Amino acid sequence: MKKLINDPADVVKEALLGIEAAHADRVRVDHDNKVIYRLDAPRQGKVGLISGGGSGHEPMHGGFVGLGMLDAACAGEVFTSPVPDQMMAATKEVDGGAGVLHIVKNYTGDVMNFEMAAELAAAEAGTEVLAVVTDDDVAVQDSLYTAGRRGVGVTVLLEKIVGAAAEEGRSLQEVADLAKRVNDNGRSMGMALTSCTVPSAGKPTFDLADDEMEVGIGIHGEPGRKRLPLAPAKEVAALLVDPILGDLPYGQGDSVIAFVNGMGGTPLIELYVMFNEVRQLLDKAGITVARSLVGSYITSLEMAGCSVTLLKVDDELVGLWDAPVNTPGLRWGA
């Protein structure tokens, strides 16, 4: 194992120290509870937005805390859900009187712990909490970590769009309804060229031969739909895009946000090669790319590979996407 770390047991703790040191102009960190907060949270009269999950997917979620996105992110150990106490502390801290929305990726531990935290916060502080669970992965119905579909790339787009709506002063119910609408209109699928190595394990999560790829992989290294011989980017793009287009389904005349995401170990030049292939497939299908996002935004440590996310949008969603955002991981117009 070659990693730029000290002790594997201290990776998350020391990464949070680094995030705080690097981005003190935008965030503060509760090191006892391992929660990253927007610097000016709570905002009175604004719906508080909280997400979180296992560490190792950076910049998801701590990198999306700030103006126009999240008010707080709870950091679990690597690939391990945060605990209810973390989530409850965050919920109480960001409650500005308008309620709190939990944005939860569909992994069993995350869903269970966020539900417990919502109940505790309501009982102890009277905080009104609603939750939306993202489940956009078309690759598999159930996996090692989930009942139902996994929550993946749509989560990034949802946090940005819903964050803009919360900044506008929309009510908790309106923000929750918007979050559900985004989740319902987005689909994703990913693939891997290599495994990743969890620091505490010290060895790759799974083995892939040099001439193999795994299609439909999850962000924790969960198995995908199938293991195939390595193929050119054009063929890989079709293996990801075709199942997405057939699932919702998407059709001629639709507009989408097209998101090509790196899994952590893929250089940006390869992601742009992939985006070009994705765009050509969408053009052939008569689907308009209204907005695009290319880069590593929801990762799996150093895994090489990528995912594709398509979100159907209208003028309202595009406007919310374009609204100012200022976070460590995403920034424009602010």
C-alpha positions as CSV (number, residue, x, y, z in Angstrom):
1,M,0.0,0.0,0.0
2,K,1.4,3.4,-1.1
3,K,-0.5,6.3,0.4
4,L,0.3,9.8,1.6
5,I,-0.9,9.1,5.1
6,N,0.5,8.8,8.6
7,D,-1.4,6.2,10.6
8,P,-4.4,4.5,8.8
9,A,-6.4,5.0,12.0
10,D,-6.0,8.8,11.7
11,V,-6.8,9.4,8.1
12,V,-10.2,10.9,8.5
13,K,-9.2,13.0,11.6
14,E,-6.2,14.4,9.8
15,A,-8.1,15.0,6.6
16,L,-10.6,17.1,8.5
17,L,-7.8,19.2,9.9
18,G,-6.5,19.7,6.4
19,I,-10.0,20.7,5.1
20,E,-10.3,23.2,7.9
21,A,-6.9,24.7,7.3
22,A,-7.4,25.0,3.6
23,H,-10.9,26.4,3.6
24,A,-11.3,28.4,6.8
25,D,-12.9,31.2,4.7
26,R,-15.9,29.0,4.0
27,V,-16.2,26.2,6.5
28,R,-15.6,25.3,10.1
29,V,-15.1,21.8,11.6
30,D,-16.5,20.2,14.7
31,H,-13.7,17.7,15.3
32,D,-15.4,15.9,18.2
33,N,-18.4,15.0,16.0
34,K,-16.5,15.0,12.7
35,V,-18.9,17.4,11.0
36,I,-18.0,20.1,8.5
37,Y,-20.2,23.2,8.7
38,R,-20.8,26.2,6.5
39,L,-19.1,29.1,8.2
40,D,-22.2,31.1,8.7
41,A,-24.5,28.3,9.8
42,P,-27.2,28.4,11.0
43,R,-28.9,30.8,8.7
44,Q,-32.1,32.1,10.3
45,G,-35.2,31.4,8.2
46,K,-33.3,29.2,5.7
47,V,-33.9,25.5,5.4
48,G,-30.8,23.6,6.6
49,L,-29.3,21.0,4.3
50,I,-27.3,18.1,5.6
51,S,-25.7,15.2,3.9
52,G,-22.9,12.8,4.8
53,G,-21.5,9.3,4.5
54,G,-18.3,7.4,4.6
55,S,-15.1,9.2,3.9
56,G,-13.1,8.3,0.8
57,H,-15.5,9.9,-1.7
58,E,-14.0,13.4,-1.6
59,P,-15.1,16.0,-2.4
60,M,-18.4,14.4,-1.7
61,H,-19.7,15.6,0.9
62,G,-17.5,18.0,2.9
63,G,-16.3,19.7,-0.3
64,F,-19.9,20.7,-1.0
65,V,-20.5,22.7,2.2
66,G,-21.0,26.4,1.6
67,L,-23.0,29.0,-0.2
68,G,-25.5,27.4,-2.5
69,M,-25.1,23.8,-1.4
70,L,-24.9,22.1,2.0
71,D,-25.0,23.6,5.5
72,A,-23.2,20.6,7.0
73,A,-21.7,17.3,6.1
74,C,-21.1,14.3,8.5
75,A,-17.9,12.4,7.9
76,G,-17.8,8.7,8.7
77,E,-14.8,6.5,8.7
78,V,-13.6,5.4,5.2
79,F,-16.5,3.7,3.4
80,T,-18.4,3.6,6.8
81,S,-21.6,5.5,7.6
82,P,-21.5,8.3,10.1
83,V,-23.3,7.5,13.4
84,P,-26.6,9.0,14.6
85,D,-24.9,11.2,17.2
86,Q,-23.0,13.0,14.4
87,M,-26.1,13.5,12.3
88,M,-28.2,14.7,15.3
89,A,-25.5,17.2,16.3
90,A,-25.4,18.6,12.7
91,T,-29.2,18.7,12.5
92,K,-29.6,20.7,15.7
93,E,-26.7,23.0,14.7
94,V,-28.0,24.1,11.3
95,D,-31.6,24.5,12.3
96,G,-32.4,28.2,11.6
97,G,-36.1,27.8,12.4
98,A,-37.2,26.7,8.9
99,G,-36.5,23.0,9.4
100,V,-33.8,20.6,8.1
101,L,-33.5,18.4,5.0
102,H,-31.4,15.2,5.2
103,I,-30.0,14.2,1.8
104,V,-29.2,10.5,2.1
105,K,-27.5,8.2,-0.4
106,N,-29.3,4.8,-0.5
107,Y,-26.8,2.7,1.6
108,T,-28.3,0.7,4.4
109,G,-26.2,2.2,7.2
110,D,-26.7,5.8,6.0
111,V,-30.5,5.5,5.7
112,M,-30.9,3.8,9.1
113,N,-28.6,6.3,11.0
114,F,-30.1,9.4,9.4
115,E,-33.6,8.1,10.4
116,M,-32.5,7.7,14.0
117,A,-30.9,11.1,14.0
118,A,-34.1,12.8,12.7
119,E,-36.1,11.1,15.4
120,L,-33.6,12.2,18.1
121,A,-33.4,15.8,16.9
122,A,-37.2,16.0,16.8
123,A,-37.5,14.6,20.3
124,E,-34.8,16.7,21.9
125,A,-35.0,20.0,20.0
126,G,-38.3,19.9,18.2
127,T,-36.5,20.2,14.9
128,E,-38.7,19.5,11.8
129,V,-36.8,17.1,9.6
130,L,-37.6,15.7,6.2
131,A,-35.4,13.3,4.2
132,V,-34.8,12.4,0.6
133,V,-33.0,9.2,-0.4
134,T,-31.0,9.2,-3.7
135,D,-31.1,5.9,-5.6
136,D,-30.1,6.8,-9.2
137,D,-27.7,3.9,-10.0
138,V,-29.2,1.7,-12.8
139,A,-26.5,-1.0,-12.6
140,V,-27.9,-3.3,-10.0
141,Q,-31.0,-3.5,-7.9
142,D,-29.3,-4.7,-4.7
143,S,-25.7,-4.7,-3.6
144,L,-23.4,-5.4,-0.7
145,Y,-24.5,-2.2,1.0
146,T,-28.0,-1.5,-0.3
147,A,-31.6,-2.6,-0.5
148,G,-32.6,-1.2,-3.8
149,R,-30.6,1.0,-6.1
150,R,-27.4,2.8,-4.9
151,G,-27.3,6.5,-4.5
152,V,-24.4,7.9,-6.6
153,G,-23.8,10.8,-9.1
154,V,-27.3,12.4,-9.0
155,T,-26.5,13.3,-5.3
156,V,-24.0,15.9,-6.4
157,L,-26.4,17.5,-8.9
158,L,-29.2,17.3,-6.3
159,E,-27.2,19.0,-3.6
160,K,-26.4,21.9,-6.0
161,I,-29.9,22.4,-7.2
162,V,-31.6,22.0,-3.9
163,G,-29.0,24.2,-2.3
164,A,-29.9,27.0,-4.6
165,A,-33.6,26.6,-3.8
166,A,-32.8,26.8,-0.1
167,E,-30.9,30.0,-0.6
168,E,-34.0,31.5,-2.3
169,G,-35.9,30.9,0.9
170,R,-38.2,28.1,-0.2
171,S,-40.0,26.1,2.5
172,L,-38.8,22.8,3.8
173,Q,-41.6,20.9,2.0
174,E,-40.8,22.8,-1.2
175,V,-37.1,21.9,-1.0
176,A,-37.9,18.3,-0.2
177,D,-40.3,18.0,-3.1
178,L,-37.7,19.5,-5.4
179,A,-35.1,17.0,-4.1
180,K,-37.4,14.1,-4.9
181,R,-38.1,15.5,-8.3
182,V,-34.4,15.7,-9.1
183,N,-33.8,12.2,-7.9
184,D,-36.7,10.8,-9.9
185,N,-35.3,12.4,-13.1
186,G,-31.7,11.3,-12.9
187,R,-29.9,8.1,-13.6
188,S,-26.3,7.0,-13.3
189,M,-23.9,4.1,-14.1
190,G,-20.2,3.6,-13.4
191,M,-17.3,1.4,-14.3
192,A,-13.9,0.6,-12.9
193,L,-10.5,-0.1,-14.4
194,T,-8.9,-0.8,-11.0
195,S,-9.8,-1.4,-7.5
196,C,-9.1,0.9,-4.6
197,T,-7.3,0.2,-1.3
198,V,-9.0,1.1,2.0
199,P,-6.2,2.3,4.3
200,S,-7.3,0.1,7.2
201,A,-7.4,-3.0,4.9
202,G,-4.0,-2.3,3.3
203,K,-4.8,-4.3,0.1
204,P,-7.1,-3.8,-2.9
205,T,-10.8,-4.4,-2.4
206,F,-11.1,-6.6,-5.4
207,D,-8.8,-7.9,-8.2
208,L,-9.0,-6.9,-11.9
209,A,-6.6,-8.2,-14.5
210,D,-4.8,-5.7,-16.6
211,D,-7.0,-6.5,-19.6
212,E,-10.3,-6.4,-17.7
213,M,-12.9,-3.8,-16.6
214,E,-15.9,-4.0,-14.3
215,V,-19.0,-2.4,-15.6
216,G,-21.7,-1.2,-13.2
217,I,-19.3,-0.9,-10.2
218,G,-20.4,0.9,-7.0
219,I,-18.5,3.6,-5.2
220,H,-17.3,1.2,-2.5
221,G,-16.0,-1.3,-4.9
222,E,-19.2,-3.4,-5.0
223,P,-19.5,-5.7,-8.0
224,G,-21.1,-4.4,-11.1
225,R,-23.2,-6.0,-13.8
226,K,-20.4,-7.8,-15.5
227,R,-16.7,-8.1,-15.9
228,L,-15.6,-7.5,-19.5
229,P,-12.4,-7.3,-21.6
230,L,-10.9,-3.8,-21.6
231,A,-12.5,-1.7,-24.4
232,P,-12.0,1.7,-26.1
233,A,-13.7,4.8,-24.6
234,K,-16.3,4.7,-27.4
235,E,-17.5,1.3,-26.4
236,V,-17.3,2.0,-22.6
237,A,-19.5,5.1,-23.1
238,A,-22.2,3.1,-24.9
239,L,-22.1,0.5,-22.1
240,L,-22.9,3.2,-19.6
241,V,-25.2,5.5,-21.6
242,D,-27.4,2.9,-23.2
243,P,-28.7,1.4,-19.9
244,I,-29.3,4.9,-18.6
245,L,-31.3,6.0,-21.6
246,G,-33.4,2.9,-21.5
247,D,-34.2,3.1,-17.8
248,L,-36.1,6.4,-17.3
249,P,-36.5,6.5,-20.3
250,Y,-35.0,9.5,-21.9
251,G,-36.3,10.6,-25.3
252,Q,-35.7,12.8,-28.3
253,G,-36.2,16.5,-27.3
254,D,-35.2,16.0,-23.7
255,S,-32.6,18.3,-22.1
256,V,-30.2,17.0,-19.6
257,I,-27.3,17.9,-17.3
258,A,-24.6,15.5,-18.4
259,F,-22.1,14.6,-15.7
260,V,-19.0,12.5,-16.4
261,N,-17.4,11.8,-13.0
262,G,-14.0,10.4,-12.3
263,M,-13.7,7.7,-9.6
264,G,-10.5,9.2,-8.1
265,G,-7.6,7.7,-10.2
266,T,-8.6,8.8,-13.7
267,P,-6.9,11.8,-15.3
268,L,-9.0,14.7,-16.5
269,I,-7.8,14.1,-20.1
270,E,-9.5,10.7,-20.1
271,L,-12.7,12.1,-18.6
272,Y,-12.9,14.6,-21.5
273,V,-12.4,11.8,-24.0
274,M,-15.3,10.0,-22.3
275,F,-17.5,13.2,-22.3
276,N,-17.0,13.6,-26.0
277,E,-18.2,10.0,-26.6
278,V,-21.2,10.6,-24.2
279,R,-22.1,13.8,-26.0
280,Q,-22.0,12.0,-29.4
281,L,-24.4,9.3,-28.1
282,L,-26.8,11.9,-26.8
283,D,-26.7,13.9,-30.0
284,K,-27.6,10.7,-31.9
285,A,-30.5,10.2,-29.5
286,G,-31.8,13.7,-30.0
287,I,-31.0,14.7,-26.4
288,T,-29.8,18.2,-25.7
289,V,-27.0,18.8,-23.2
290,A,-28.2,21.9,-21.4
291,R,-25.3,21.9,-18.9
292,S,-22.3,19.7,-18.3
293,L,-20.0,18.8,-15.4
294,V,-16.7,16.9,-15.9
295,G,-14.3,16.0,-13.1
296,S,-13.9,13.9,-10.0
297,Y,-16.7,14.8,-7.7
298,I,-17.8,11.6,-6.1
299,T,-14.8,9.3,-5.9
300,S,-13.8,5.9,-4.5
301,L,-10.3,6.7,-3.1
302,E,-7.8,6.0,-6.0
303,M,-10.0,3.8,-8.1
304,A,-9.5,4.3,-11.8
305,G,-12.8,4.5,-13.8
306,C,-15.7,6.8,-14.3
307,S,-19.4,7.2,-14.0
308,V,-22.0,8.9,-16.2
309,T,-25.0,10.7,-14.8
310,L,-27.9,12.2,-16.8
311,L,-30.5,14.5,-15.2
312,K,-33.5,15.6,-17.2
313,V,-34.0,19.3,-16.7
314,D,-36.3,22.2,-17.5
315,D,-35.7,25.9,-17.3
316,E,-36.3,26.0,-13.5
317,L,-33.7,23.3,-12.8
318,V,-31.2,24.9,-15.2
319,G,-31.7,28.2,-13.4
320,L,-31.1,26.6,-10.0
321,W,-28.0,24.9,-11.4
322,D,-26.6,28.2,-12.7
323,A,-27.2,30.0,-9.4
324,P,-24.1,31.1,-7.4
325,V,-22.2,28.4,-5.5
326,N,-19.1,28.8,-3.3
327,T,-17.8,25.6,-1.7
328,P,-14.4,23.9,-1.6
329,G,-15.4,21.5,-4.4
330,L,-17.7,23.5,-6.6
331,R,-17.7,27.2,-7.3
332,W,-19.1,29.6,-9.8
333,G,-20.9,33.0,-9.9
334,A,-20.0,33.8,-6.4
